[in-house]
Amino acid sequence: MTADDSFGRLDDDDYPAYTMGRAAEMLNTTQGFLRAIGEARLITPLRSAGGHRRYSRYQLRIAARARELVDGGTPIEAACRIVILEDQLEEAQRINAEHHRDTKPLSMPASA
């Protein structure tokens, strides 16, 4: 992948553009917190060729939600489970909405 390819992917929510240090800084948290939510399998960062963790914007949003719950007093394992369930619910609702939109019957013309 060239630098031009990488630059073009910066709008991609799944592109692992952020190092662990930068991700921790952006979330105002510690690298240990990011490791902990990785160990809890909330997020799985990609690894660079050198083995360094790299995070996407989507993963940072997930981590920020977990941090919000932990800051509110929720244990980290429970916070990770809550975030996973919230994400699953959001996806199910999106699929359900698509299904309803695709199967919506066409309105019948009024009889004369």
C-alpha positions as CSV (number, residue, x, y, z in Angstrom):
1,M,0.0,0.0,0.0
2,T,1.4,3.4,-1.0
3,A,1.1,6.6,1.0
4,D,-1.5,7.8,-1.5
5,D,-3.6,4.6,-0.9
6,S,-3.4,5.2,2.9
7,F,-4.4,8.8,2.6
8,G,-7.4,7.9,0.5
9,R,-8.6,5.5,3.3
10,L,-8.6,8.0,6.1
11,D,-12.4,8.4,5.6
12,D,-12.8,4.7,6.1
13,D,-14.1,4.1,9.7
14,D,-12.5,0.6,9.7
15,Y,-9.0,1.8,8.5
16,P,-6.5,1.3,11.4
17,A,-5.0,4.7,11.3
18,Y,-4.2,5.4,14.9
19,T,-1.4,4.1,17.1
20,M,-2.1,3.0,20.6
21,G,-0.5,6.2,22.0
22,R,-2.5,8.4,19.8
23,A,-5.7,6.5,20.5
24,A,-5.2,6.8,24.2
25,E,-4.5,10.5,23.9
26,M,-7.6,11.0,21.8
27,L,-9.7,9.2,24.4
28,N,-8.0,10.8,27.3
29,T,-7.3,7.4,28.8
30,T,-4.3,5.1,29.3
31,Q,-2.8,2.6,27.0
32,G,-3.5,0.1,29.8
33,F,-7.2,0.7,29.4
34,L,-6.9,0.0,25.6
35,R,-5.1,-3.2,26.4
36,A,-7.8,-4.2,29.0
37,I,-10.7,-3.7,26.6
38,G,-8.7,-5.7,24.0
39,E,-8.2,-8.5,26.5
40,A,-12.0,-8.4,27.2
41,R,-12.4,-8.8,23.4
42,L,-14.4,-5.6,23.0
43,I,-12.0,-4.5,20.2
44,T,-9.2,-6.3,18.4
45,P,-6.7,-3.8,17.0
46,L,-4.8,-4.7,13.9
47,R,-1.1,-5.1,14.2
48,S,1.4,-3.2,12.1
49,A,4.3,-5.1,10.5
50,G,6.3,-4.3,13.6
51,G,3.6,-5.7,15.9
52,H,2.3,-2.4,17.1
53,R,-1.5,-2.0,17.8
54,R,-3.4,0.2,15.3
55,Y,-7.0,1.4,15.9
56,S,-9.7,2.5,13.6
57,R,-12.2,5.3,14.2
58,Y,-14.9,2.7,14.7
59,Q,-12.9,1.0,17.4
60,L,-12.2,4.4,19.0
61,R,-15.9,5.1,19.2
62,I,-16.5,1.7,20.8
63,A,-13.6,2.3,23.3
64,A,-15.0,5.8,24.1
65,R,-18.4,4.3,25.0
66,A,-16.7,1.7,27.3
67,R,-14.7,4.4,28.9
68,E,-17.9,6.4,29.6
69,L,-19.4,3.4,31.4
70,V,-16.2,2.7,33.3
71,D,-16.0,6.3,34.4
72,G,-19.6,6.0,35.6
73,G,-18.6,3.1,37.9
74,T,-19.3,0.1,35.7
75,P,-16.6,-2.7,36.0
76,I,-14.6,-3.0,32.8
77,E,-15.8,-6.5,32.0
78,A,-19.5,-5.4,32.4
79,A,-18.9,-2.3,30.4
80,C,-17.4,-4.3,27.5
81,R,-20.4,-6.7,27.6
82,I,-22.9,-3.7,27.6
83,V,-21.1,-2.1,24.6
84,I,-21.1,-5.4,22.7
85,L,-24.9,-5.8,23.3
86,E,-25.6,-2.2,22.4
87,D,-23.7,-2.7,19.1
88,Q,-25.6,-5.9,18.4
89,L,-28.9,-4.2,19.1
90,E,-28.1,-1.3,16.8
91,E,-27.1,-3.7,14.0
92,A,-30.3,-5.8,14.5
93,Q,-32.4,-2.6,14.4
94,R,-30.7,-1.5,11.2
95,I,-31.3,-4.9,9.6
96,N,-34.9,-4.9,10.7
97,A,-35.5,-1.4,9.3
98,E,-34.0,-2.5,6.0
99,H,-36.2,-5.6,6.0
100,H,-39.3,-3.6,6.6
101,R,-38.4,-1.0,3.9
102,D,-37.8,-3.8,1.4
103,T,-41.0,-5.8,2.2
104,K,-43.3,-2.8,2.5
105,P,-46.3,-3.5,0.2
106,L,-47.0,-1.1,-2.6
107,S,-50.1,0.9,-1.9
108,M,-53.0,-0.2,-4.0
109,P,-54.7,2.5,-6.1
110,A,-58.2,3.6,-4.9
111,S,-61.1,1.9,-6.6
112,A,-63.2,4.0,-8.9
